[in-house]
Amino acid sequence: MSILYDEGQEAIARESRRVLEARVSKEAMLSLLESVGRYDEGFWATAKEQGWTALSLPEAYGGLDLGLVELGLIAHQAGRSLSGAPFLTAGFGVAKAIALYGSDDQKAAWLAGLASGETIGAVAFAEGANALPARPALTLAAGGLEGRVSGVAGGLAAEVALVFAQGPDGPVLAIADLAEAERSAIESFDNSRVYADLVFAGTQAERLLAGEAAREAALHILALQAVITAHEQTGGAEALMEIARDYAVTRKAFGQPIGAFQSIKHRIAELYALVELARANCIHAASREGKDDFITAAAAARISATEAYDTAARDCVQIHGGIGVTWELGLHLHTRRARSLAIEQGPLFFWEDVLVESLRGEAA
């Protein structure tokens, strides 16, 4: 597809931005920082009301049967507004795995709830900095799922988790009902992500795939989530760039706007370039879903969006000077979110390795 959106997609972007700017407030996000176990319930209620949870799922299960491009548009606006819940991305990952790899019974059991948003999903693959371990510490045998997964985004509130485990004959992709799992909340610098450690002790889990196909499917789901997260990061970076620009043309020093100084104007120009590069990579990656080069495109989007958001969070604070670090201004909300999104779906090094390996395969 073109790297420009069509008329219908532009309408989705405009309407979602209008709704989120009206309903998501900085004050609400500030209050969540000091409270463990709470998330932005207003945002999640809006996501369900607007049908965003159903956007990319099959119509047969209550979905709207749109694509990754449209869901990316919603995530972009969520990033701009600092929406305080991780469930849109994780729920999509769980639902997509079931839709692609699950049985008819599994689809009937889970997809309608995930599409409506009444069921919250989480994806529990990572072990430390390893987003997709070669040999998972989780094990799945006849006795059920055993082991521990740390730092699961949304894990404290989720009802179902998509897990990557070690089975008797190799890796397994499975879904686990979290009603049987033990959870412990993690206090973090971005508490609205409701991170949790999940402990499984004989928890019943339903297999989706096993063997090498399970590993390939897990990477595919991770890449889908990485594209959504990259859109969210790009939205945050865009918002920070605009905040920095607006401040630079109004704040004066030595009789002129600080935006007239090269050290400021060059930084804002660099942020613009980073945002537009990330935006183009995100659109391209979303449009390549189902194609042979999707993993490569997803890795490129993830890397460029992480760089854009991290850089924008740092430079926007510096452009504001001393006021940039105050609680009331709220720029630290973006700084915290930039850091949390940089590790969800795998850190930068993981996606750099994925990109190198995929390009090496193409070169060979």
Solvent accessible surface area in square Angstrom, and as a share of the most:
residue,aa,sasa,rsa
1,M,119,0.53
2,S,67,0.43
3,I,103,0.52
4,L,137,0.68
5,Y,45,0.17
6,D,83,0.43
7,E,147,0.66
8,G,45,0.43
9,Q,20,0.09
10,E,69,0.31
11,A,41,0.32
12,I,44,0.22
13,A,13,0.10
14,R,152,0.55
15,E,76,0.34
16,S,2,0.02
17,R,90,0.33
18,R,141,0.51
19,V,5,0.03
20,L,1,0.00
21,E,103,0.46
22,A,80,0.62
23,R,117,0.43
24,V,19,0.11
25,S,49,0.31
26,K,79,0.34
27,E,113,0.51
28,A,43,0.33
29,M,4,0.02
30,L,18,0.09
31,S,59,0.38
32,L,4,0.02
33,L,13,0.06
34,E,144,0.64
35,S,26,0.17
36,V,66,0.38
37,G,34,0.33
38,R,118,0.43
39,Y,42,0.16
40,D,16,0.08
41,E,120,0.54
42,G,44,0.42
43,F,3,0.01
44,W,15,0.05
45,A,53,0.41
46,T,3,0.02
47,A,0,0.00
48,K,64,0.27
49,E,112,0.50
50,Q,61,0.27
51,G,19,0.18
52,W,14,0.05
53,T,18,0.11
54,A,8,0.06
55,L,9,0.05
56,S,12,0.07
57,L,4,0.02
58,P,44,0.28
59,E,120,0.54
60,A,91,0.71
61,Y,58,0.22
62,G,53,0.51
63,G,7,0.07
64,L,88,0.44
65,D,88,0.45
66,L,79,0.39
67,G,26,0.25
68,L,4,0.02
69,V,14,0.08
70,E,23,0.10
71,L,4,0.02
72,G,0,0.00
73,L,6,0.03
74,I,1,0.01
75,A,3,0.02
76,H,14,0.06
77,Q,14,0.06
78,A,3,0.02
79,G,3,0.03
80,R,34,0.12
81,S,24,0.16
82,L,16,0.08
83,S,2,0.01
84,G,0,0.00
85,A,5,0.04
86,P,6,0.04
87,F,1,0.00
88,L,14,0.07
89,T,9,0.05
90,A,10,0.08
91,G,13,0.13
92,F,14,0.06
93,G,0,0.00
94,V,0,0.00
95,A,1,0.00
96,K,32,0.13
97,A,0,0.00
98,I,0,0.00
99,A,22,0.17
100,L,86,0.43
101,Y,56,0.21
102,G,14,0.13
103,S,56,0.36
104,D,108,0.56
105,D,114,0.59
106,Q,17,0.07
107,K,42,0.18
108,A,73,0.57
109,A,71,0.55
110,W,39,0.14
111,L,0,0.00
112,A,58,0.45
113,G,21,0.20
114,L,8,0.04
115,A,2,0.02
116,S,51,0.33
117,G,2,0.01
118,E,120,0.54
119,T,26,0.15
120,I,15,0.07
121,G,0,0.00
122,A,0,0.00
123,V,23,0.13
124,A,2,0.02
125,F,9,0.04
126,A,39,0.30
127,E,57,0.26
128,G,70,0.67
129,A,81,0.63
130,N,65,0.34
131,A,2,0.01
132,L,21,0.10
133,P,6,0.04
134,A,82,0.63
135,R,175,0.64
136,P,6,0.04
137,A,66,0.51
138,L,3,0.01
139,T,60,0.35
140,L,8,0.04
141,A,56,0.43
142,A,113,0.88
143,G,58,0.55
144,G,5,0.05
145,L,0,0.00
146,E,79,0.35
147,G,27,0.26
148,R,126,0.46
149,V,4,0.03
150,S,61,0.39
151,G,38,0.36
152,V,5,0.03
153,A,19,0.15
154,G,0,0.00
155,G,0,0.00
156,L,49,0.24
157,A,28,0.22
158,A,1,0.01
159,E,75,0.34
160,V,0,0.00
161,A,0,0.00
162,L,0,0.00
163,V,0,0.00
164,F,3,0.01
165,A,0,0.00
166,Q,19,0.09
167,G,8,0.08
168,P,94,0.59
169,D,143,0.74
170,G,13,0.13
171,P,18,0.11
172,V,1,0.01
173,L,0,0.00
174,A,0,0.00
175,I,3,0.01
176,A,0,0.00
177,D,56,0.29
178,L,2,0.01
179,A,89,0.69
180,E,98,0.44
181,A,15,0.12
182,E,116,0.52
183,R,75,0.28
184,S,50,0.32
185,A,51,0.40
186,I,54,0.28
187,E,137,0.61
188,S,31,0.20
189,F,97,0.40
190,D,4,0.02
191,N,6,0.03
192,S,1,0.01
193,R,4,0.01
194,V,4,0.02
195,Y,20,0.07
196,A,0,0.00
197,D,19,0.10
198,L,0,0.00
199,V,38,0.22
200,F,3,0.01
201,A,84,0.65
202,G,25,0.24
203,T,1,0.01
204,Q,111,0.49
205,A,21,0.17
206,E,79,0.35
207,R,111,0.40
208,L,18,0.09
209,L,50,0.25
210,A,55,0.43
211,G,23,0.22
212,E,107,0.48
213,A,51,0.40
214,A,0,0.00
215,R,54,0.20
216,E,111,0.50
217,A,4,0.03
218,A,0,0.00
219,L,45,0.22
220,H,38,0.17
221,I,0,0.00
222,L,6,0.03
223,A,0,0.00
224,L,0,0.00
225,Q,3,0.01
226,A,0,0.00
227,V,0,0.00
228,I,0,0.00
229,T,2,0.01
230,A,0,0.00
231,H,5,0.02
232,E,11,0.05
233,Q,1,0.00
234,T,1,0.01
235,G,0,0.00
236,G,0,0.00
237,A,0,0.00
238,E,17,0.08
239,A,9,0.07
240,L,1,0.00
241,M,18,0.08
242,E,36,0.16
243,I,65,0.33
244,A,0,0.00
245,R,112,0.41
246,D,69,0.36
247,Y,47,0.18
248,A,1,0.01
249,V,91,0.52
250,T,97,0.57
251,R,119,0.44
252,K,121,0.51
253,A,30,0.23
254,F,193,0.81
255,G,75,0.72
256,Q,71,0.32
257,P,47,0.30
258,I,20,0.10
259,G,17,0.16
260,A,46,0.36
261,F,63,0.26
262,Q,123,0.55
263,S,80,0.52
264,I,28,0.14
265,K,92,0.39
266,H,95,0.42
267,R,83,0.30
268,I,25,0.13
269,A,60,0.46
270,E,102,0.46
271,L,1,0.00
272,Y,123,0.47
273,A,59,0.45
274,L,36,0.18
275,V,1,0.00
276,E,59,0.26
277,L,103,0.51
278,A,0,0.00
279,R,59,0.21
280,A,30,0.23
281,N,35,0.18
282,C,1,0.01
283,I,3,0.02
284,H,81,0.36
285,A,0,0.00
286,A,5,0.04
287,S,25,0.16
288,R,68,0.25
289,E,47,0.21
290,G,68,0.65
291,K,103,0.44
292,D,157,0.81
293,D,46,0.24
294,F,4,0.02
295,I,39,0.20
296,T,23,0.14
297,A,8,0.06
298,A,0,0.00
299,A,0,0.00
300,A,32,0.25
301,A,0,0.00
302,R,1,0.00
303,I,33,0.17
304,S,12,0.08
305,A,0,0.00
306,T,3,0.02
307,E,86,0.39
308,A,0,0.00
309,Y,2,0.01
310,D,44,0.23
311,T,22,0.13
312,A,0,0.00
313,A,6,0.04
314,R,134,0.49
315,D,5,0.03
316,C,0,0.00
317,V,29,0.17
318,Q,95,0.42
319,I,8,0.04
320,H,12,0.05
321,G,40,0.38
322,G,63,0.61
323,I,87,0.44
324,G,1,0.01
325,V,111,0.64
326,T,49,0.28
327,W,103,0.36
328,E,124,0.55
329,L,59,0.29
330,G,5,0.05
331,L,6,0.03
332,H,31,0.14
333,L,7,0.03
334,H,10,0.04
335,T,54,0.31
336,R,66,0.24
337,R,5,0.02
338,A,2,0.02
339,R,104,0.38
340,S,1,0.00
341,L,1,0.01
342,A,5,0.04
343,I,97,0.49
344,E,14,0.06
345,Q,28,0.13
346,G,4,0.04
347,P,32,0.20
348,L,57,0.28
349,F,156,0.65
350,F,31,0.13
351,W,0,0.00
352,E,61,0.27
353,D,90,0.46
354,V,19,0.11
355,L,38,0.19
356,V,76,0.44
357,E,96,0.43
358,S,28,0.18
359,L,85,0.42
360,R,144,0.53
361,G,51,0.49
362,E,113,0.51
363,A,92,0.71
364,A,119,0.92
